[in-house]
Amino acid sequence: MCSHQPPCPSADSPDHDAAVIVSAHPEQGWSLLCNGTIVFDDTGEVLPDGRTVGPHRGLGPLTVAA
């Protein structure tokens, strides 16, 4: 699916969500990546083979008590 250089990571690689966005739909909360992965605003994903990846948000900035 990827035709630009350097090529995007495949949907099977650990950094698959670093692929280029080819179609963005912010009003609906999702984007299609060059490698066929659909990413959602909540950080969930649907891979091209139909597998899903649950949201993997960070915990936010750490605060240190004084």
N, C-alpha and C positions, 0 to 999 in steps of 0.2 A: 504494500500500500504506500510506503514511503518512497518518494521519488527525488528528494532533495539531498544535498550533501552537507555535512556528514549525515548518514542515515540515522533515523531515530532508533532508540532501543526497541527491541521487539516486545510484544505483549507478555512474553515468557520471562523476560529479564527482570532482575530485582528493581531496576530503575525505570520500569516501563512507563510510569506516570510523568517522566521527563520528556516524553514525546511532544511534538508540536501540535497545538490545537488547530484542527482543520475546519471545525464548525462549532461555534459557541451559541448557546441558547440560555443566556443568564436569566431571562424572564421565566424559564422553566426549570432552571437550576442544574443544567448539565452541559457538558461539552464532549465532542468526539475528538479523540486524539488520532494522529497520523497512523498509529499502529493498530487501530480498530478498537481501542479501549474507550469506554464511556465513563467519564468521571463526573461525580455529582458534587454539588456545593457542600454537602455534609461529609465529604471525603470518601464516600463509598464508591465502588467501581463495578462495572460489568465488563469482563474480559471477552474478547471476540469468540471464544469457544463456549460462552454462556455461563462460565463460573462467575460467582460474585465475590467481592472483597468488601467486608464490612467497613464502616467508618473507622478511620484511624487518626483521629484528631489528637494533637498534643494536649498536654495538661495545662498549657499556658505558661506564662512567665513564673518563675519561682520567686517567692518572697522570703526574705530572711528576717526573722524576728531579731530585734536588737536587744 
